[in-house]
Amino acid sequence: MSLVNLTTSHTGDFLKWFEGGWYSVENGILKANSGDLPAGSVLATEAGGKYIPLAPAGTAPANAAISVLYETAANSTADLRVTIVVRHCVVADKALMFPVGTTTPQKTTAFGQLEVLGIQVREGV
C-alpha cells in the first residue's frame, strides 16, 4: 500500500504534545507485509488484532482509525514490534500519513475516530 508522504517523516514529528512515561504510547504488533510505513501513519487493526495501515475504503475493522505509528517501520515478511500512539495526545493533521487516494471526507472520518480515543487532531505541520 502506497502512502502519501510529502516530507521526510521522523520519529514523533507528528506529535505536538503527549503524556510521557508511556501513558500515550504502547508497543504493538504490525502485521507482516504492511509496506514501508513512515512515522505518523494512521493505523487500524485486522481481525486478529494486529496493526495494519488504515484502509479508509475497506471493511471493518481495517477502515477504522485506532492509532498512529510513532516510528518509521520498514516492510518486513515477519510481524514487527512497533511503538504506537494510542491516547491522550495532540497530533498535527498535515503530518499524519494516509494511503494514496484517501479523500478529504475519509480523513475527516479518521480524525473523528482518533478524537474519540483521545488523540486530538489539530491543524498544523
C-alpha positions as CSV (number, residue, x, y, z in Angstrom):
1,M,0.0,0.0,0.0
2,S,1.4,3.4,-1.0
3,L,1.2,6.2,1.5
4,V,1.2,10.0,0.9
5,N,4.5,11.3,2.2
6,L,5.3,14.8,1.1
7,T,8.1,15.3,3.5
8,T,10.6,13.1,5.3
9,S,9.0,11.7,8.4
10,H,10.9,11.3,11.6
11,T,10.0,9.6,14.8
12,G,7.3,11.5,16.7
13,D,7.4,14.5,14.3
14,F,3.6,14.5,14.0
15,L,3.2,14.8,17.8
16,K,2.6,18.3,19.2
17,W,2.1,17.1,22.7
18,F,1.8,13.8,24.5
19,E,1.8,12.5,28.1
20,G,5.2,11.0,29.0
21,G,6.0,7.8,30.8
22,W,4.4,5.5,28.2
23,Y,0.9,6.8,29.0
24,S,0.2,8.0,25.4
25,V,2.1,5.2,23.7
26,E,2.2,1.4,23.7
27,N,4.0,-1.4,22.0
28,G,2.0,-3.3,19.3
29,I,2.5,-5.8,16.6
30,L,2.5,-4.5,13.0
31,K,1.3,-7.2,10.6
32,A,3.9,-8.6,8.2
33,N,3.9,-7.2,4.7
34,S,2.3,-3.9,5.7
35,G,4.7,-2.0,3.5
36,D,7.2,0.8,4.3
37,L,5.4,3.0,6.8
38,P,6.6,6.4,7.9
39,A,6.1,7.8,11.4
40,G,2.7,9.3,11.6
41,S,0.9,6.6,9.6
42,V,-2.6,6.2,10.7
43,L,-3.3,2.6,11.7
44,A,-6.2,0.2,12.1
45,T,-6.4,-3.4,13.3
46,E,-7.1,-6.5,11.4
47,A,-9.5,-9.2,12.7
48,G,-6.6,-10.9,14.5
49,G,-5.8,-7.7,16.5
50,K,-2.5,-6.9,14.7
51,Y,-2.0,-3.3,13.5
52,I,-2.2,-2.6,9.8
53,P,-2.3,0.6,7.7
54,L,-5.7,2.2,7.7
55,A,-7.8,1.2,4.6
56,P,-10.4,4.0,4.6
57,A,-12.4,2.4,1.7
58,G,-12.1,-1.1,3.2
59,T,-14.3,-3.0,5.5
60,A,-14.4,-3.1,9.3
61,P,-12.1,-3.2,11.2
62,A,-9.5,-2.1,8.6
63,N,-11.4,1.1,7.9
64,A,-11.4,2.4,11.5
65,A,-8.5,4.6,12.7
66,I,-7.3,3.3,16.0
67,S,-3.8,4.6,16.5
68,V,-0.8,6.3,14.9
69,L,2.6,4.8,14.2
70,Y,5.2,6.6,16.4
71,E,8.3,5.5,14.4
72,T,9.1,4.5,10.8
73,A,8.7,0.8,10.1
74,A,10.3,-0.9,7.1
75,N,8.4,-3.5,5.3
76,S,9.0,-7.0,6.7
77,T,7.9,-10.5,5.9
78,A,7.6,-11.1,9.6
79,D,5.4,-9.3,12.1
80,L,7.1,-6.3,13.7
81,R,7.0,-4.9,17.3
82,V,6.4,-1.2,17.0
83,T,5.6,1.8,19.1
84,I,2.2,3.3,18.5
85,V,0.4,6.4,19.9
86,V,-3.0,5.3,21.3
87,R,-4.3,8.0,23.7
88,H,-4.0,11.4,25.3
89,C,-2.0,13.5,22.8
90,V,-2.2,16.2,20.2
91,V,-1.1,15.5,16.6
92,A,-0.7,17.7,13.5
93,D,-3.3,16.9,10.8
94,K,-0.9,17.6,7.9
95,A,1.8,15.3,9.4
96,L,-0.4,12.2,9.5
97,M,0.1,9.7,6.7
98,F,-2.8,8.1,4.8
99,P,-2.9,5.7,1.9
100,V,-2.7,7.4,-1.6
101,G,-6.2,8.2,-2.8
102,T,-7.6,8.9,0.7
103,T,-10.3,11.5,0.3
104,T,-10.9,14.5,2.5
105,P,-14.2,13.0,3.9
106,Q,-12.3,9.8,4.7
107,K,-9.6,11.8,6.5
108,T,-12.3,13.7,8.4
109,T,-13.8,10.4,9.5
110,A,-10.4,9.1,10.6
111,F,-9.8,12.3,12.6
112,G,-13.1,11.8,14.3
113,Q,-12.3,8.2,15.2
114,L,-8.9,9.3,16.6
115,E,-10.5,12.1,18.6
116,V,-12.9,9.6,20.3
117,L,-9.7,7.7,21.5
118,G,-8.2,10.9,23.0
119,I,-5.9,11.6,20.0
120,Q,-6.7,15.2,19.3
121,V,-6.1,16.2,15.7
122,R,-5.2,19.9,15.3
123,E,-4.4,21.9,12.1
124,G,-0.7,22.3,11.7
125,V,2.5,20.8,10.4
